[in-house]
Amino acid sequence: MAFALAFSAFVHQFLRQPQETLQFANQCIALCDEYGIAHERALVTPVRGWAMAEQGEIEGGIAEAIRGLAVQSDMLSYIARPQFLCHLIEAFRKADKSREALAAANEALAVAQKTGDHYYDAEVYRLKGEILLCENAENTTKARSYFRHSVDIARRQGAKLLELRAATSLGRLWLRQTNEAEARQMLAEIYAWFVEGFDTADLKEAKLLIEQISGECPGRTT
């Protein structure tokens, strides 16, 4: 049951649904505390931290994610660690802690290299690009290279949702640089692959950006 609750939290986090993520994470932690289940508790704690940060408890969420990662380290557990580090990266970004976010991203890539667990590399590189742009809006060349690399990795792995995220990040950057045709083509191609999930955050953001590029909404950048 603890694993089922933890996995439910993981799924909702991947879909960027913080309220549902927190609900399942809290249920999992309560069950783990009741029965002394250490492993699943350690796995779900960074996810809970992400959900807390997304709902405004930024410093508390950061502390929770760090606490969970520390317990995982004590247990010598590296299962999905790059993904859990991405949860911490997103919380750091909300707190405008770019240096800490970049350090966590580099740690995620180092862990992936050590363990061979590369399934979340695309998201790590995408977040590195976003961090660079937050540090300095002029870091466009390096950010663009990270976004392109993220798209390439996701395509190679068949990770469609991660590809959509990376394409959206790259599309936003291209839109700022007036590469509208290229941005729209790339986004439209990956967006067209999806046949469900149109109420999720990633697909909503991609659709909005496509509309902006097409001049169908007032937020279009010229």
C-alpha positions as CSV (number, residue, x, y, z in Angstrom):
1,M,0.0,0.0,0.0
2,A,2.8,2.4,0.8
3,F,4.4,1.8,-2.6
4,A,1.1,2.3,-4.3
5,L,0.5,5.6,-2.5
6,A,4.1,6.8,-3.3
7,F,3.7,5.8,-6.9
8,S,0.4,7.7,-7.1
9,A,2.3,10.8,-5.8
10,F,5.0,10.3,-8.4
11,V,2.5,10.1,-11.2
12,H,0.7,13.3,-10.2
13,Q,4.0,15.1,-9.7
14,F,5.0,14.1,-13.3
15,L,1.7,15.6,-14.5
16,R,2.5,18.7,-12.4
17,Q,-0.5,18.4,-10.1
18,P,0.7,19.6,-6.7
19,Q,-2.5,19.3,-4.8
20,E,-3.0,15.6,-5.7
21,T,0.7,15.0,-5.3
22,L,0.6,16.3,-1.7
23,Q,-2.5,14.4,-0.9
24,F,-1.0,11.0,-1.9
25,A,2.4,11.9,-0.4
26,N,0.8,12.8,3.0
27,Q,-1.1,9.5,3.0
28,C,2.0,7.6,2.2
29,I,4.1,9.2,4.9
30,A,1.3,8.7,7.5
31,L,1.2,5.0,6.6
32,C,5.0,4.7,6.6
33,D,5.2,6.4,10.0
34,E,2.5,4.1,11.4
35,Y,4.2,0.9,10.3
36,G,7.9,2.0,10.3
37,I,8.3,1.8,6.5
38,A,11.5,3.8,5.9
39,H,12.2,3.2,2.2
40,E,9.0,4.5,0.7
41,R,9.0,7.4,3.2
42,A,12.4,8.5,2.0
43,L,11.4,8.2,-1.7
44,V,8.2,10.2,-1.3
45,T,9.6,13.0,0.9
46,P,11.3,15.0,-2.0
47,V,8.1,14.7,-3.9
48,R,6.2,16.1,-1.0
49,G,8.7,18.9,-0.8
50,W,8.1,19.8,-4.5
51,A,4.3,19.9,-3.9
52,M,4.7,22.1,-0.8
53,A,6.9,24.6,-2.8
54,E,4.4,24.6,-5.7
55,Q,1.7,25.6,-3.3
56,G,3.6,28.5,-1.7
57,E,5.5,26.8,1.1
58,I,8.8,27.3,-0.7
59,E,11.3,27.2,2.1
60,G,9.5,24.4,3.8
61,G,9.4,22.5,0.5
62,I,13.1,23.0,0.0
63,A,13.8,21.7,3.5
64,E,11.5,18.7,3.0
65,A,13.2,17.8,-0.3
66,I,16.7,18.1,1.1
67,R,15.7,16.0,4.1
68,G,14.3,13.2,1.9
69,L,17.4,13.2,-0.3
70,A,19.7,13.1,2.8
71,V,17.8,10.1,4.1
72,Q,18.1,8.4,0.7
73,S,21.9,9.0,0.8
74,D,22.1,7.5,4.3
75,M,20.3,4.4,3.0
76,L,22.6,4.3,0.0
77,S,19.5,4.5,-2.2
78,Y,20.0,6.1,-5.6
79,I,16.7,5.0,-7.1
80,A,15.4,7.8,-9.3
81,R,17.7,10.2,-7.6
82,P,18.1,12.5,-10.7
83,Q,14.3,12.8,-10.8
84,F,14.1,13.6,-7.1
85,L,16.9,16.2,-7.5
86,C,14.8,17.9,-10.2
87,H,12.1,18.3,-7.6
88,L,14.6,20.2,-5.5
89,I,15.8,22.2,-8.5
90,E,12.3,23.4,-9.2
91,A,11.9,24.5,-5.5
92,F,15.2,26.3,-5.6
93,R,14.1,28.1,-8.7
94,K,11.0,29.3,-7.0
95,A,13.2,30.7,-4.2
96,D,15.4,32.4,-6.8
97,K,18.3,30.3,-5.7
98,S,20.0,29.8,-9.0
99,R,23.4,28.7,-7.7
100,E,21.8,26.0,-5.5
101,A,19.6,24.9,-8.4
102,L,22.6,24.6,-10.8
103,A,24.5,22.6,-8.2
104,A,21.6,20.2,-7.8
105,A,21.4,19.8,-11.6
106,N,25.1,19.0,-11.9
107,E,24.7,16.5,-9.1
108,A,21.8,14.9,-11.0
109,L,23.9,14.5,-14.1
110,A,26.8,13.1,-12.0
111,V,24.5,10.5,-10.4
112,A,23.1,9.5,-13.7
113,Q,26.6,9.0,-15.1
114,K,27.5,6.9,-12.1
115,T,24.4,4.7,-12.0
116,G,23.6,4.6,-15.7
117,D,20.1,5.9,-14.8
118,H,19.7,8.4,-17.6
119,Y,15.9,8.4,-18.1
120,Y,15.6,11.9,-16.6
121,D,18.5,13.5,-18.3
122,A,16.3,15.4,-20.7
123,E,14.6,17.2,-17.8
124,V,17.8,18.0,-16.1
125,Y,19.2,19.7,-19.2
126,R,16.0,21.6,-19.7
127,L,16.1,22.9,-16.2
128,K,19.8,23.9,-16.6
129,G,18.7,26.0,-19.6
130,E,15.9,27.6,-17.5
131,I,18.3,28.3,-14.7
132,L,20.8,30.1,-17.0
133,L,18.0,32.3,-18.4
134,C,16.9,33.2,-14.8
135,E,20.5,34.1,-13.9
136,N,20.9,36.3,-17.0
137,A,18.4,36.7,-19.8
138,E,21.4,37.1,-22.2
139,N,22.5,33.5,-21.6
140,T,20.5,32.6,-24.7
141,T,23.2,30.6,-26.6
142,K,24.0,28.2,-23.8
143,A,20.4,27.9,-22.8
144,R,19.4,27.1,-26.4
145,S,22.0,24.4,-26.5
146,Y,20.7,22.8,-23.3
147,F,17.1,22.9,-24.6
148,R,18.1,21.4,-28.0
149,H,20.0,18.7,-26.1
150,S,17.0,18.0,-24.0
151,V,14.8,17.7,-27.0
152,D,17.3,15.3,-28.7
153,I,17.5,13.1,-25.6
154,A,13.8,12.9,-25.1
155,R,13.2,12.0,-28.7
156,R,15.9,9.3,-28.6
157,Q,14.3,7.8,-25.4
158,G,10.7,8.2,-26.7
159,A,9.9,10.4,-23.7
160,K,7.1,12.4,-25.3
161,L,6.1,14.5,-22.3
162,L,9.7,15.5,-21.6
163,E,10.1,16.3,-25.2
164,L,7.1,18.5,-25.1
165,R,8.5,20.4,-22.0
166,A,11.8,20.9,-23.7
167,A,10.2,22.0,-26.9
168,T,8.1,24.5,-25.0
169,S,11.2,25.9,-23.3
170,L,13.0,26.1,-26.6
171,G,9.9,27.6,-28.3
172,R,9.7,30.4,-25.7
173,L,13.3,31.3,-26.3
174,W,12.9,31.2,-30.1
175,L,9.8,33.4,-29.8
176,R,11.9,36.0,-28.0
177,Q,14.4,35.8,-30.8
178,T,11.6,36.0,-33.5
179,N,12.2,32.5,-34.8
180,E,8.5,32.0,-34.9
181,A,8.1,29.6,-37.8
182,E,10.7,27.2,-36.5
183,A,9.2,27.4,-33.0
184,R,5.7,26.7,-34.2
185,Q,6.6,23.8,-36.4
186,M,8.6,22.0,-33.6
187,L,5.9,22.6,-31.0
188,A,3.0,21.7,-33.3
189,E,4.6,18.4,-34.3
190,I,5.1,17.1,-30.8
191,Y,1.8,18.5,-29.5
192,A,0.0,16.7,-32.3
193,W,1.3,13.4,-31.0
194,F,-0.9,13.6,-27.9
195,V,-4.5,12.3,-27.9
196,E,-5.3,12.9,-24.3
197,G,-4.2,14.8,-21.2
198,F,-5.1,18.2,-22.7
199,D,-6.1,19.5,-19.2
200,T,-2.6,18.9,-17.9
201,A,-0.1,21.8,-17.3
202,D,2.4,20.8,-19.9
203,L,-0.1,20.5,-22.8
204,K,-1.9,23.7,-21.7
205,E,1.4,25.6,-21.8
206,A,2.4,24.2,-25.1
207,K,-1.0,25.0,-26.7
208,L,-0.9,28.6,-25.3
209,L,2.5,29.1,-26.8
210,I,1.4,27.7,-30.2
211,E,-1.5,30.2,-30.1
212,Q,0.9,33.0,-29.2
213,I,3.2,32.2,-32.0
214,S,0.3,32.0,-34.4
215,G,-1.0,35.4,-33.3
216,E,-4.2,33.9,-31.9
217,C,-3.9,35.4,-28.5
218,P,-2.9,38.9,-27.2
219,G,0.2,37.5,-25.4
220,R,2.1,37.1,-28.7
221,T,5.6,38.6,-28.7
222,T,6.6,40.7,-31.7
